[in-house]
Amino acid sequence: MDSEQAEVRVLEAEVAALKRALEELPAPGEDTARIQKSFQEIYQSDSEGWETSKDLRSNLGNLESELVFLNTLTGINIRKYSKKIENLTSTEMTERRIKKVLQRHKLSGNCHMITFQVEFQILEFQDKENLSSIITDLNIIMESTAYSELSEFVSRAEERRDLFMFFRSLHFFVEWCEYRKRTFKHFKEKYPAAVQLPEGASSSCMSIRSTSQPGFELVIVWRMHIDEEGKVLPKLDLLTQVPQRALELDQKGAVTAAPLHFRALLGLLGIEAALESLLRLLCGGKPRCPPSTQCCY
């Protein structure tokens, strides 16, 4: 019985951590009703009065179901979690007795391909009238990763002691990385002779070589920018590599202005359509997609 109760408490803590991280994740409009219904179904079981082993197993099953649901929705998987509580009691000058509880939390997990370990402390203050709590310390450890954009963001989250921002931004960062990977893969399969991914499947840049003008090449650099509030935005830049003779003949400065025009194209067409336009320009028309590839255009 004690072991089951302990397992229930651990699962409750994991679910609470994911739910708090999920609070600021906007769900797509068509999924809102489904998500709300799932939460209602999961929480129909009341946690009061667990007097029998059957009640414990039932609630444990509900918590496990909710945890799987949250893992699927957010992509965040908490593999290990521990919690320690230290009671601190103090008496202020006004002789008002303040109960202080220090919670030390430690968890590790992953969000798709990115692994992390988080340690944080929560200090609770309670008197006869009020209960309040603050995060007093936050330490985030991330395994070596190729995503350099995360380093500055993690330091900012630690400085602000903003655990929710960390989980929310990590979720969207990974979503954008997966989208970039799928997009580059699509164009590599569609234009195999022109498109190269120097860094492999998870490349942050894509080179486009002209099939009709040797030596003419465009490089798309696609990185993720995380702003001060933790919002994740894609940032695409165009670099040009052209023969010196072509630059000398470019009296109108088309090559020099290409990066600026590309940004304008992104604003008008979006990422995929803008890349498609460049590829058609360099490859001389729309190609015939391989039989195994489902074209988007």
Summary of the structure (lengths in Angstrom):
residues: 297
radius of gyration: 26.1
end to end distance: 59.4
largest distance: 85.6
contacts: 786
relative contact order: 0.08
helix: 44%
strand: 28%
